[in-house]
Amino acid sequence: MKCPYCGSGMSKGFIQCRDGVYWNETIRPLVALPLGGGKRIRLSDDSFEMFGGHAVEAHYCEDCKKIVIDVK
Ligand SMILES: [Zn+2]
């Protein structure tokens, strides 16, 4: 993948979390049940589930220090 900011090649990798990877419109308390308002988008899916965790594929640009994630 080419970086949308500078056009350099990006390194493919993963962002992992035990309970799923989400983009949240607001900061939410990290508790067992999801609380809080605002829009929430789950980035990880079960296809990467391993060892009880979740992961989402992400591309990193070393030059810009940016990470790009495709939302399914
Ligand atoms: Zn870049």
N, CA, C, O and the ligand as a Tripos MOL2 file, in Angstrom:
@<TRIPOS>MOLECULE
protein
  289   287    73     0     0
PROTEIN
NO_CHARGES

@<TRIPOS>ATOM
      1 N           0.8470   -1.1790    0.0000 N.3       1 MET1
      2 CA          0.0000    0.0000    0.0000 C.3       1 MET1
      3 C           0.8910    1.2400    0.0000 C.2       1 MET1
      4 O           1.9080    1.2880    0.6920 O.2       1 MET1
      5 N           0.4930    2.2390   -0.7860 N.am      2 LYS2
      6 CA          1.1940    3.5200   -0.8270 C.3       2 LYS2
      7 C           0.5610    4.4700    0.1930 C.2       2 LYS2
      8 O          -0.6600    4.5210    0.3350 O.2       2 LYS2
      9 N           1.3950    5.2080    0.8890 N.am      3 CYS3
     10 CA          0.9160    6.1670    1.8850 C.3       3 CYS3
     11 C           0.0980    7.2550    1.1830 C.2       3 CYS3
     12 O           0.5800    7.8540    0.2220 O.2       3 CYS3
     13 N          -1.1350    7.5230    1.6440 N.am      4 PRO4
     14 CA         -1.9450    8.5520    1.0150 C.3       4 PRO4
     15 C          -1.4260    9.9670    1.2810 C.2       4 PRO4
     16 O          -1.8880   10.9150    0.6450 O.2       4 PRO4
     17 N          -0.4790   10.1290    2.2050 N.am      5 TYR5
     18 CA          0.0450   11.4560    2.5430 C.3       5 TYR5
     19 C           1.3050   11.7800    1.7510 C.2       5 TYR5
     20 O           1.4540   12.8950    1.2510 O.2       5 TYR5
     21 N           2.2240   10.8040    1.6310 N.am      6 CYS6
     22 CA          3.5130   11.1060    0.9920 C.3       6 CYS6
     23 C           3.8120   10.2060   -0.2090 C.2       6 CYS6
     24 O           4.7260   10.5030   -0.9770 O.2       6 CYS6
     25 N           3.0620    9.1140   -0.3870 N.am      7 GLY7
     26 CA          3.2570    8.2280   -1.5250 C.3       7 GLY7
     27 C           4.3060    7.1510   -1.3230 C.2       7 GLY7
     28 O           4.5170    6.3350   -2.2190 O.2       7 GLY7
     29 N           4.9760    7.1200   -0.1650 N.am      8 SER8
     30 CA          5.9620    6.0690    0.1130 C.3       8 SER8
     31 C           5.2660    4.7450    0.3720 C.2       8 SER8
     32 O           4.0710    4.7040    0.6620 O.2       8 SER8
     33 N           6.0350    3.6520    0.2650 N.am      9 GLY9
     34 CA          5.5100    2.3330    0.5900 C.3       9 GLY9
     35 C           5.2550    2.2190    2.0760 C.2       9 GLY9
     36 O           6.0050    2.7710    2.8820 O.2       9 GLY9
     37 N           4.1980    1.5050    2.4470 N.am     10 MET10
     38 CA          3.8410    1.3330    3.8570 C.3      10 MET10
     39 C           4.1090   -0.0990    4.2860 C.2      10 MET10
     40 O           4.0400   -1.0180    3.4700 O.2      10 MET10
     41 N           4.4140   -0.2890    5.5560 N.am     11 SER11
     42 CA          4.6420   -1.6200    6.1170 C.3      11 SER11
     43 C           3.3230   -2.1840    6.6190 C.2      11 SER11
     44 O           2.6030   -1.5320    7.3760 O.2      11 SER11
     45 N           3.0120   -3.4160    6.1860 N.am     12 LYS12
     46 CA          1.8010   -4.0800    6.6520 C.3      12 LYS12
     47 C           2.0370   -4.6560    8.0310 C.2      12 LYS12
     48 O           3.0970   -5.2230    8.2980 O.2      12 LYS12
     49 N           1.0630   -4.5150    8.9030 N.am     13 GLY13
     50 CA          1.1420   -5.0880   10.2440 C.3      13 GLY13
     51 C          -0.2450   -5.2410   10.8280 C.2      13 GLY13
     52 O          -1.2380   -5.2390   10.1000 O.2      13 GLY13
     53 N          -0.3140   -5.3720   12.1410 N.am     14 PHE14
     54 CA         -1.5860   -5.6040   12.8210 C.3      14 PHE14
     55 C          -1.6440   -4.8030   14.1100 C.2      14 PHE14
     56 O          -0.6280   -4.6020   14.7740 O.2      14 PHE14
     57 N          -2.8480   -4.3450   14.4610 N.am     15 ILE15
     58 CA         -3.1110   -3.7770   15.7740 C.3      15 ILE15
     59 C          -3.9680   -4.8020   16.5040 C.2      15 ILE15
     60 O          -5.0070   -5.2360   16.0070 O.2      15 ILE15
     61 N          -3.5100   -5.1770   17.6870 N.am     16 GLN16
     62 CA         -4.1830   -6.2420   18.4220 C.3      16 GLN16
     63 C          -4.7130   -5.7280   19.7550 C.2      16 GLN16
     64 O          -4.1730   -4.7940   20.3460 O.2      16 GLN16
     65 N          -5.7970   -6.3730   20.2120 N.am     17 CYS17
     66 CA         -6.3600   -6.0870   21.5360 C.3      17 CYS17
     67 C          -7.1100   -7.3330   21.9820 C.2      17 CYS17
     68 O          -7.6420   -8.0810   21.1620 O.2      17 CYS17
     69 N          -7.1420   -7.5380   23.2590 N.am     18 ARG18
     70 CA         -7.8150   -8.7310   23.7890 C.3      18 ARG18
     71 C          -9.3140   -8.7150   23.5210 C.2      18 ARG18
     72 O          -9.8970   -9.7600   23.2340 O.2      18 ARG18
     73 N          -9.9550   -7.5380   23.6110 N.am     19 ASP19
     74 CA        -11.4140   -7.4600   23.5590 C.3      19 ASP19
     75 C         -11.9620   -6.8790   22.2630 C.2      19 ASP19
     76 O         -13.1420   -6.5310   22.2090 O.2      19 ASP19
     77 N         -11.1560   -6.7620   21.2280 N.am     20 GLY20
     78 CA        -11.6210   -6.1840   19.9720 C.3      20 GLY20
     79 C         -11.0010   -4.8180   19.7740 C.2      20 GLY20
     80 O         -10.5850   -4.1620   20.7290 O.2      20 GLY20
     81 N         -10.9440   -4.3970   18.5170 N.am     21 VAL21
     82 CA        -10.3440   -3.1060   18.1790 C.3      21 VAL21
     83 C         -11.4590   -2.2130   17.6420 C.2      21 VAL21
     84 O         -12.1500   -2.5700   16.6880 O.2      21 VAL21
     85 N         -11.6240   -1.0470   18.2670 N.am     22 TYR22
     86 CA        -12.7150   -0.1510   17.9240 C.3      22 TYR22
     87 C         -12.2020    1.2590   17.6900 C.2      22 TYR22
     88 O         -11.2190    1.6900   18.2930 O.2      22 TYR22
     89 N         -12.8860    1.9680   16.8020 N.am     23 TRP23
     90 CA        -12.7430    3.4230   16.7240 C.3      23 TRP23
     91 C         -13.9370    3.9810   17.4670 C.2      23 TRP23
     92 O         -15.0710    3.5840   17.1980 O.2      23 TRP23
     93 N         -13.7040    4.8990   18.4040 N.am     24 ASN24
     94 CA        -14.7760    5.5090   19.1870 C.3      24 ASN24
     95 C         -14.7770    7.0070   18.9780 C.2      24 ASN24
     96 O         -13.7270    7.6470   18.9190 O.2      24 ASN24
     97 N         -15.9900    7.5610   18.8670 N.am     25 GLU25
     98 CA        -16.1400    8.9980   18.7190 C.3      25 GLU25
     99 C         -15.7800    9.7310   20.0020 C.2      25 GLU25
    100 O         -15.3460   10.8820   19.9670 O.2      25 GLU25
    101 N         -15.9620    9.0620   21.1330 N.am     26 THR26
    102 CA        -15.6410    9.6530   22.4310 C.3      26 THR26
    103 C         -14.7930    8.6650   23.2250 C.2      26 THR26
    104 O         -14.7740    7.4720   22.9240 O.2      26 THR26
    105 N         -14.0940    9.1660   24.2360 N.am     27 ILE27
    106 CA        -13.3570    8.2960   25.1490 C.3      27 ILE27
    107 C         -14.3680    7.5420   25.9970 C.2      27 ILE27
    108 O         -15.2880    8.1420   26.5530 O.2      27 ILE27
    109 N         -14.2040    6.2500   26.0960 N.am     28 ARG28
    110 CA        -15.1320    5.4220   26.8680 C.3      28 ARG28
    111 C         -14.3740    4.7430   27.9970 C.2      28 ARG28
    112 O         -13.1850    4.4550   27.8650 O.2      28 ARG28
    113 N         -15.0570    4.4860   29.1060 N.am     29 PRO29
    114 CA        -14.4110    3.7130   30.1630 C.3      29 PRO29
    115 C         -14.1770    2.2830   29.6780 C.2      29 PRO29
    116 O         -15.0220    1.7160   28.9860 O.2      29 PRO29
    117 N         -13.0520    1.7110   30.0340 N.am     30 LEU30
    118 CA        -12.7390    0.3390   29.6320 C.3      30 LEU30
    119 C         -13.2500   -0.6040   30.7090 C.2      30 LEU30
    120 O         -12.5580   -0.9200   31.6770 O.2      30 LEU30
    121 N         -14.4880   -1.0410   30.5070 N.am     31 VAL31
    122 CA        -15.1320   -1.9490   31.4500 C.3      31 VAL31
    123 C         -15.6380   -3.1560   30.6780 C.2      31 VAL31
    124 O         -15.5510   -3.1920   29.4510 O.2      31 VAL31
    125 N         -16.1680   -4.1480   31.3950 N.am     32 ALA32
    126 CA        -16.5970   -5.3940   30.7610 C.3      32 ALA32
    127 C         -17.7270   -5.1650   29.7580 C.2      32 ALA32
    128 O         -17.7400   -5.7810   28.6920 O.2      32 ALA32
    129 N         -18.6800   -4.2820   30.0920 N.am     33 LEU33
    130 CA        -19.7950   -4.0080   29.1910 C.3      33 LEU33
    131 C         -19.5740   -2.6540   28.5260 C.2      33 LEU33
    132 O         -19.1510   -1.7100   29.1930 O.2      33 LEU33
    133 N         -19.8530   -2.5340   27.2140 N.am     34 PRO34
    134 CA        -19.6450   -1.2530   26.5420 C.3      34 PRO34
    135 C         -20.5660   -0.1800   27.1010 C.2      34 PRO34
    136 O         -21.7800   -0.3730   27.1640 O.2      34 PRO34
    137 N         -19.9890    0.9590   27.5110 N.am     35 LEU35
    138 CA        -20.7500    2.0780   28.0510 C.3      35 LEU35
    139 C         -20.3720    3.3260   27.2790 C.2      35 LEU35
    140 O         -19.3480    3.3700   26.5970 O.2      35 LEU35
    141 N         -21.2180    4.3390   27.3980 N.am     36 GLY36
    142 CA        -20.8950    5.6330   26.7990 C.3      36 GLY36
    143 C         -21.6070    5.8300   25.4830 C.2      36 GLY36
    144 O         -22.0950    4.8810   24.8680 O.2      36 GLY36
    145 N         -21.6580    7.0980   25.0580 N.am     37 GLY37
    146 CA        -22.3640    7.4400   23.8440 C.3      37 GLY37
    147 C         -21.4210    7.6740   22.6890 C.2      37 GLY37
    148 O         -20.2180    7.4310   22.7760 O.2      37 GLY37
    149 N         -22.0020    8.1530   21.6000 N.am     38 GLY38
    150 CA        -21.1980    8.4610   20.4260 C.3      38 GLY38
    151 C         -21.0900    7.2700   19.5060 C.2      38 GLY38
    152 O         -21.4070    6.1390   19.8740 O.2      38 GLY38
    153 N         -20.6370    7.5490   18.3080 N.am     39 LYS39
    154 CA        -20.4900    6.5270   17.2810 C.3      39 LYS39
    155 C         -19.3450    5.5920   17.6320 C.2      39 LYS39
    156 O         -18.3400    6.0200   18.1990 O.2      39 LYS39
    157 N         -19.4950    4.3030   17.2920 N.am     40 ARG40
    158 CA        -18.4890    3.2980   17.5680 C.3      40 ARG40
    159 C         -18.3840    2.3850   16.3660 C.2      40 ARG40
    160 O         -19.3980    1.8720   15.8920 O.2      40 ARG40
    161 N         -17.1830    2.1700   15.8630 N.am     41 ILE41
    162 CA        -16.9600    1.2970   14.6970 C.3      41 ILE41
    163 C         -15.9960    0.1910   15.0940 C.2      41 ILE41
    164 O         -14.8810    0.4690   15.5370 O.2      41 ILE41
    165 N         -16.4120   -1.0520   14.9420 N.am     42 ARG42
    166 CA        -15.5360   -2.1810   15.2210 C.3      42 ARG42
    167 C         -14.6050   -2.3620   14.0270 C.2      42 ARG42
    168 O         -15.0640   -2.5260   12.8970 O.2      42 ARG42
    169 N         -13.3000   -2.3310   14.2770 N.am     43 LEU43
    170 CA        -12.3130   -2.4600   13.2120 C.3      43 LEU43
    171 C         -11.8680   -3.8990   13.0220 C.2      43 LEU43
    172 O         -11.6080   -4.3220   11.8950 O.2      43 LEU43
    173 N         -11.7780   -4.6510   14.0990 N.am     44 SER44
    174 CA        -11.3210   -6.0390   14.0040 C.3      44 SER44
    175 C         -12.4890   -6.9380   13.6530 C.2      44 SER44
    176 O         -13.6450   -6.6030   13.9150 O.2      44 SER44
    177 N         -12.1850   -8.0710   13.0620 N.am     45 ASP45
    178 CA        -13.2070   -9.0790   12.8310 C.3      45 ASP45
    179 C         -12.6760  -10.4210   13.3150 C.2      45 ASP45
    180 O         -11.5130  -10.5480   13.6980 O.2      45 ASP45
    181 N         -13.5570  -11.4190   13.2900 N.am     46 ASP46
    182 CA        -13.1950  -12.7070   13.8670 C.3      46 ASP46
    183 C         -12.1920  -13.4840   13.0230 C.2      46 ASP46
    184 O         -11.6500  -14.4850   13.4920 O.2      46 ASP46
    185 N         -11.9280  -13.0460   11.7820 N.am     47 SER47
    186 CA        -11.0270  -13.8070   10.9270 C.3      47 SER47
    187 C          -9.5960  -13.7720   11.4500 C.2      47 SER47
    188 O          -8.8010  -14.6460   11.1060 O.2      47 SER47
    189 N          -9.2470  -12.7810   12.2760 N.am     48 PHE48
    190 CA         -7.9050  -12.6980   12.8390 C.3      48 PHE48
    191 C          -7.8600  -13.1760   14.2860 C.2      48 PHE48
    192 O          -6.8130  -13.1090   14.9290 O.2      48 PHE48
    193 N          -8.9990  -13.6620   14.8050 N.am     49 GLU49
    194 CA         -9.0370  -14.0490   16.2160 C.3      49 GLU49
    195 C          -8.0320  -15.1550   16.4940 C.2      49 GLU49
    196 O          -8.0380  -16.2000   15.8440 O.2      49 GLU49
    197 N          -7.1760  -14.9050   17.4650 N.am     50 MET50
    198 CA         -6.1810  -15.9020   17.8310 C.3      50 MET50
    199 C          -5.8520  -15.7440   19.3050 C.2      50 MET50
    200 O          -5.7440  -14.6220   19.7990 O.2      50 MET50
    201 N          -5.6980  -16.8080   19.9820 N.am     51 PHE51
    202 CA         -5.3690  -16.8000   21.4040 C.3      51 PHE51
    203 C          -6.3500  -15.9460   22.2080 C.2      51 PHE51
    204 O          -5.9600  -15.3250   23.1960 O.2      51 PHE51
    205 N          -7.6110  -15.9080   21.7960 N.am     52 GLY52
    206 CA         -8.6300  -15.1620   22.5100 C.3      52 GLY52
    207 C          -8.5910  -13.6760   22.2640 C.2      52 GLY52
    208 O          -9.3120  -12.9340   22.9310 O.2      52 GLY52
    209 N          -7.7720  -13.2030   21.3270 N.am     53 GLY53
    210 CA         -7.6780  -11.7700   21.0560 C.3      53 GLY53
    211 C          -8.2290  -11.4400   19.6880 C.2      53 GLY53
    212 O          -8.7230  -12.3130   18.9750 O.2      53 GLY53
    213 N          -8.1410  -10.1740   19.3290 N.am     54 HIS54
    214 CA         -8.6230   -9.7000   18.0430 C.3      54 HIS54
    215 C          -7.5440   -8.8400   17.4040 C.2      54 HIS54
    216 O          -6.7100   -8.2550   18.0950 O.2      54 HIS54
    217 N          -7.5680   -8.7710   16.0880 N.am     55 ALA55
    218 CA         -6.5620   -7.9880   15.3770 C.3      55 ALA55
    219 C          -7.1800   -7.3950   14.1300 C.2      55 ALA55
    220 O          -8.1360   -7.9320   13.5710 O.2      55 ALA55
    221 N          -6.6180   -6.2810   13.7060 N.am     56 VAL56
    222 CA         -7.0170   -5.6460   12.4600 C.3      56 VAL56
    223 C          -5.7410   -5.3250   11.6790 C.2      56 VAL56
    224 O          -4.7490   -4.8590   12.2400 O.2      56 VAL56
    225 N          -5.7920   -5.5840   10.3830 N.am     57 GLU57
    226 CA         -4.6410   -5.2880    9.5260 C.3      57 GLU57
    227 C          -4.4680   -3.7780    9.4230 C.2      57 GLU57
    228 O          -5.4450   -3.0460    9.2570 O.2      57 GLU57
    229 N          -3.2310   -3.3150    9.5200 N.am     58 ALA58
    230 CA         -2.9520   -1.8780    9.4770 C.3      58 ALA58
    231 C          -1.6550   -1.6630    8.7140 C.2      58 ALA58
    232 O          -0.7700   -2.5190    8.7200 O.2      58 ALA58
    233 N          -1.5490   -0.5140    8.0560 N.am     59 HIS59
    234 CA         -0.3530   -0.1710    7.2820 C.3      59 HIS59
    235 C           0.3000    1.0560    7.8930 C.2      59 HIS59
    236 O          -0.3720    2.0440    8.1880 O.2      59 HIS59
    237 N           1.6140    0.9930    8.0830 N.am     60 TYR60
    238 CA          2.3600    2.0340    8.7930 C.3      60 TYR60
    239 C           3.3220    2.7220    7.8490 C.2      60 TYR60
    240 O           4.0560    2.0620    7.1130 O.2      60 TYR60
    241 N           3.3240    4.0690    7.8650 N.am     61 CYS61
    242 CA          4.2940    4.8580    7.1030 C.3      61 CYS61
    243 C           5.3650    5.3720    8.0550 C.2      61 CYS61
    244 O           5.0900    6.1770    8.9440 O.2      61 CYS61
    245 N           6.5790    4.8980    7.8560 N.am     62 GLU62
    246 CA          7.7070    5.3020    8.7060 C.3      62 GLU62
    247 C           8.0000    6.7960    8.5460 C.2      62 GLU62
    248 O           8.3610    7.4570    9.5200 O.2      62 GLU62
    249 N           7.8490    7.3370    7.3370 N.am     63 ASP63
    250 CA          8.1680    8.7490    7.0860 C.3      63 ASP63
    251 C           7.1640    9.6890    7.7690 C.2      63 ASP63
    252 O           7.5630   10.6660    8.4030 O.2      63 ASP63
    253 N           5.8710    9.3980    7.6420 N.am     64 CYS64
    254 CA          4.8330   10.2790    8.1790 C.3      64 CYS64
    255 C           4.4240    9.9340    9.6090 C.2      64 CYS64
    256 O           3.7600   10.7250   10.2780 O.2      64 CYS64
    257 N           4.8300    8.7330   10.0790 N.am     65 LYS65
    258 CA          4.3960    8.2530   11.4060 C.3      65 LYS65
    259 C           2.8760    8.1650   11.4600 C.2      65 LYS65
    260 O           2.2460    8.5640   12.4390 O.2      65 LYS65
    261 N           2.2960    7.6240   10.3690 N.am     66 LYS66
    262 CA          0.8450    7.4660   10.3000 C.3      66 LYS66
    263 C           0.5190    5.9970   10.0660 C.2      66 LYS66
    264 O           1.2930    5.2520    9.4640 O.2      66 LYS66
    265 N          -0.6680    5.6000   10.5660 N.am     67 ILE67
    266 CA         -1.1810    4.2500   10.3780 C.3      67 ILE67
    267 C          -2.5310    4.3490    9.6730 C.2      67 ILE67
    268 O          -3.3770    5.1590   10.0530 O.2      67 ILE67
    269 N          -2.7300    3.5190    8.6400 N.am     68 VAL68
    270 CA         -3.9760    3.5030    7.8800 C.3      68 VAL68
    271 C          -4.6410    2.1540    8.0870 C.2      68 VAL68
    272 O          -4.0080    1.1070    7.9490 O.2      68 VAL68
    273 N          -5.9350    2.1910    8.4240 N.am     69 ILE69
    274 CA         -6.7240    0.9800    8.6500 C.3      69 ILE69
    275 C          -7.9400    1.0330    7.7410 C.2      69 ILE69
    276 O          -8.6430    2.0430    7.7160 O.2      69 ILE69
    277 N          -8.2020   -0.0360    6.9940 N.am     70 ASP70
    278 CA         -9.4150   -0.1300    6.1980 C.3      70 ASP70
    279 C         -10.5620   -0.5490    7.1000 C.2      70 ASP70
    280 O         -10.4210   -1.4890    7.8830 O.2      70 ASP70
    281 N         -11.6940    0.1330    7.0020 N.am     71 VAL71
    282 CA        -12.8850   -0.2120    7.7650 C.3      71 VAL71
    283 C         -13.7340   -1.1320    6.9020 C.2      71 VAL71
    284 O         -14.0090   -0.8260    5.7420 O.2      71 VAL71
    285 N         -14.1440   -2.2480    7.4640 N.am     72 LYS72
    286 CA        -14.9350   -3.2160    6.7010 C.3      72 LYS72
    287 C         -16.3800   -2.7800    6.6050 C.2      72 LYS72
    288 O         -17.1950   -3.4750    5.9970 O.2      72 LYS72
    289 ZN          3.7320    8.7800    4.4150 Zn       73 ZN73
@<TRIPOS>BOND
     1     1     2 1
     2     2     3 1
     3     3     4 2
     4     3     5 am
     5     5     6 1
     6     6     7 1
     7     7     8 2
     8     7     9 am
     9     9    10 1
    10    10    11 1
    11    11    12 2
    12    11    13 am
    13    13    14 1
    14    14    15 1
    15    15    16 2
    16    15    17 am
    17    17    18 1
    18    18    19 1
    19    19    20 2
    20    19    21 am
    21    21    22 1
    22    22    23 1
    23    23    24 2
    24    23    25 am
    25    25    26 1
    26    26    27 1
    27    27    28 2
    28    27    29 am
    29    29    30 1
    30    30    31 1
    31    31    32 2
    32    31    33 am
    33    33    34 1
    34    34    35 1
    35    35    36 2
    36    35    37 am
    37    37    38 1
    38    38    39 1
    39    39    40 2
    40    39    41 am
    41    41    42 1
    42    42    43 1
    43    43    44 2
    44    43    45 am
    45    45    46 1
    46    46    47 1
    47    47    48 2
    48    47    49 am
    49    49    50 1
    50    50    51 1
    51    51    52 2
    52    51    53 am
    53    53    54 1
    54    54    55 1
    55    55    56 2
    56    55    57 am
    57    57    58 1
    58    58    59 1
    59    59    60 2
    60    59    61 am
    61    61    62 1
    62    62    63 1
    63    63    64 2
    64    63    65 am
    65    65    66 1
    66    66    67 1
    67    67    68 2
    68    67    69 am
    69    69    70 1
    70    70    71 1
    71    71    72 2
    72    71    73 am
    73    73    74 1
    74    74    75 1
    75    75    76 2
    76    75    77 am
    77    77    78 1
    78    78    79 1
    79    79    80 2
    80    79    81 am
    81    81    82 1
    82    82    83 1
    83    83    84 2
    84    83    85 am
    85    85    86 1
    86    86    87 1
    87    87    88 2
    88    87    89 am
    89    89    90 1
    90    90    91 1
    91    91    92 2
    92    91    93 am
    93    93    94 1
    94    94    95 1
    95    95    96 2
    96    95    97 am
    97    97    98 1
    98    98    99 1
    99    99   100 2
   100    99   101 am
   101   101   102 1
   102   102   103 1
   103   103   104 2
   104   103   105 am
   105   105   106 1
   106   106   107 1
   107   107   108 2
   108   107   109 am
   109   109   110 1
   110   110   111 1
   111   111   112 2
   112   111   113 am
   113   113   114 1
   114   114   115 1
   115   115   116 2
   116   115   117 am
   117   117   118 1
   118   118   119 1
   119   119   120 2
   120   119   121 am
   121   121   122 1
   122   122   123 1
   123   123   124 2
   124   123   125 am
   125   125   126 1
   126   126   127 1
   127   127   128 2
   128   127   129 am
   129   129   130 1
   130   130   131 1
   131   131   132 2
   132   131   133 am
   133   133   134 1
   134   134   135 1
   135   135   136 2
   136   135   137 am
   137   137   138 1
   138   138   139 1
   139   139   140 2
   140   139   141 am
   141   141   142 1
   142   142   143 1
   143   143   144 2
   144   143   145 am
   145   145   146 1
   146   146   147 1
   147   147   148 2
   148   147   149 am
   149   149   150 1
   150   150   151 1
   151   151   152 2
   152   151   153 am
   153   153   154 1
   154   154   155 1
   155   155   156 2
   156   155   157 am
   157   157   158 1
   158   158   159 1
   159   159   160 2
   160   159   161 am
   161   161   162 1
   162   162   163 1
   163   163   164 2
   164   163   165 am
   165   165   166 1
   166   166   167 1
   167   167   168 2
   168   167   169 am
   169   169   170 1
   170   170   171 1
   171   171   172 2
   172   171   173 am
   173   173   174 1
   174   174   175 1
   175   175   176 2
   176   175   177 am
   177   177   178 1
   178   178   179 1
   179   179   180 2
   180   179   181 am
   181   181   182 1
   182   182   183 1
   183   183   184 2
   184   183   185 am
   185   185   186 1
   186   186   187 1
   187   187   188 2
   188   187   189 am
   189   189   190 1
   190   190   191 1
   191   191   192 2
   192   191   193 am
   193   193   194 1
   194   194   195 1
   195   195   196 2
   196   195   197 am
   197   197   198 1
   198   198   199 1
   199   199   200 2
   200   199   201 am
   201   201   202 1
   202   202   203 1
   203   203   204 2
   204   203   205 am
   205   205   206 1
   206   206   207 1
   207   207   208 2
   208   207   209 am
   209   209   210 1
   210   210   211 1
   211   211   212 2
   212   211   213 am
   213   213   214 1
   214   214   215 1
   215   215   216 2
   216   215   217 am
   217   217   218 1
   218   218   219 1
   219   219   220 2
   220   219   221 am
   221   221   222 1
   222   222   223 1
   223   223   224 2
   224   223   225 am
   225   225   226 1
   226   226   227 1
   227   227   228 2
   228   227   229 am
   229   229   230 1
   230   230   231 1
   231   231   232 2
   232   231   233 am
   233   233   234 1
   234   234   235 1
   235   235   236 2
   236   235   237 am
   237   237   238 1
   238   238   239 1
   239   239   240 2
   240   239   241 am
   241   241   242 1
   242   242   243 1
   243   243   244 2
   244   243   245 am
   245   245   246 1
   246   246   247 1
   247   247   248 2
   248   247   249 am
   249   249   250 1
   250   250   251 1
   251   251   252 2
   252   251   253 am
   253   253   254 1
   254   254   255 1
   255   255   256 2
   256   255   257 am
   257   257   258 1
   258   258   259 1
   259   259   260 2
   260   259   261 am
   261   261   262 1
   262   262   263 1
   263   263   264 2
   264   263   265 am
   265   265   266 1
   266   266   267 1
   267   267   268 2
   268   267   269 am
   269   269   270 1
   270   270   271 1
   271   271   272 2
   272   271   273 am
   273   273   274 1
   274   274   275 1
   275   275   276 2
   276   275   277 am
   277   277   278 1
   278   278   279 1
   279   279   280 2
   280   279   281 am
   281   281   282 1
   282   282   283 1
   283   283   284 2
   284   283   285 am
   285   285   286 1
   286   286   287 1
   287   287   288 2
@<TRIPOS>SUBSTRUCTURE
     1 MET1         2 RESIDUE 1 A MET
     2 LYS2         6 RESIDUE 1 A LYS
     3 CYS3        10 RESIDUE 1 A CYS
     4 PRO4        14 RESIDUE 1 A PRO
     5 TYR5        18 RESIDUE 1 A TYR
     6 CYS6        22 RESIDUE 1 A CYS
     7 GLY7        26 RESIDUE 1 A GLY
     8 SER8        30 RESIDUE 1 A SER
     9 GLY9        34 RESIDUE 1 A GLY
    10 MET10       38 RESIDUE 1 A MET
    11 SER11       42 RESIDUE 1 A SER
    12 LYS12       46 RESIDUE 1 A LYS
    13 GLY13       50 RESIDUE 1 A GLY
    14 PHE14       54 RESIDUE 1 A PHE
    15 ILE15       58 RESIDUE 1 A ILE
    16 GLN16       62 RESIDUE 1 A GLN
    17 CYS17       66 RESIDUE 1 A CYS
    18 ARG18       70 RESIDUE 1 A ARG
    19 ASP19       74 RESIDUE 1 A ASP
    20 GLY20       78 RESIDUE 1 A GLY
    21 VAL21       82 RESIDUE 1 A VAL
    22 TYR22       86 RESIDUE 1 A TYR
    23 TRP23       90 RESIDUE 1 A TRP
    24 ASN24       94 RESIDUE 1 A ASN
    25 GLU25       98 RESIDUE 1 A GLU
    26 THR26      102 RESIDUE 1 A THR
    27 ILE27      106 RESIDUE 1 A ILE
    28 ARG28      110 RESIDUE 1 A ARG
    29 PRO29      114 RESIDUE 1 A PRO
    30 LEU30      118 RESIDUE 1 A LEU
    31 VAL31      122 RESIDUE 1 A VAL
    32 ALA32      126 RESIDUE 1 A ALA
    33 LEU33      130 RESIDUE 1 A LEU
    34 PRO34      134 RESIDUE 1 A PRO
    35 LEU35      138 RESIDUE 1 A LEU
    36 GLY36      142 RESIDUE 1 A GLY
    37 GLY37      146 RESIDUE 1 A GLY
    38 GLY38      150 RESIDUE 1 A GLY
    39 LYS39      154 RESIDUE 1 A LYS
    40 ARG40      158 RESIDUE 1 A ARG
    41 ILE41      162 RESIDUE 1 A ILE
    42 ARG42      166 RESIDUE 1 A ARG
    43 LEU43      170 RESIDUE 1 A LEU
    44 SER44      174 RESIDUE 1 A SER
    45 ASP45      178 RESIDUE 1 A ASP
    46 ASP46      182 RESIDUE 1 A ASP
    47 SER47      186 RESIDUE 1 A SER
    48 PHE48      190 RESIDUE 1 A PHE
    49 GLU49      194 RESIDUE 1 A GLU
    50 MET50      198 RESIDUE 1 A MET
    51 PHE51      202 RESIDUE 1 A PHE
    52 GLY52      206 RESIDUE 1 A GLY
    53 GLY53      210 RESIDUE 1 A GLY
    54 HIS54      214 RESIDUE 1 A HIS
    55 ALA55      218 RESIDUE 1 A ALA
    56 VAL56      222 RESIDUE 1 A VAL
    57 GLU57      226 RESIDUE 1 A GLU
    58 ALA58      230 RESIDUE 1 A ALA
    59 HIS59      234 RESIDUE 1 A HIS
    60 TYR60      238 RESIDUE 1 A TYR
    61 CYS61      242 RESIDUE 1 A CYS
    62 GLU62      246 RESIDUE 1 A GLU
    63 ASP63      250 RESIDUE 1 A ASP
    64 CYS64      254 RESIDUE 1 A CYS
    65 LYS65      258 RESIDUE 1 A LYS
    66 LYS66      262 RESIDUE 1 A LYS
    67 ILE67      266 RESIDUE 1 A ILE
    68 VAL68      270 RESIDUE 1 A VAL
    69 ILE69      274 RESIDUE 1 A ILE
    70 ASP70      278 RESIDUE 1 A ASP
    71 VAL71      282 RESIDUE 1 A VAL
    72 LYS72      286 RESIDUE 1 A LYS
    73 ZN73       289 GROUP 0 **** ****
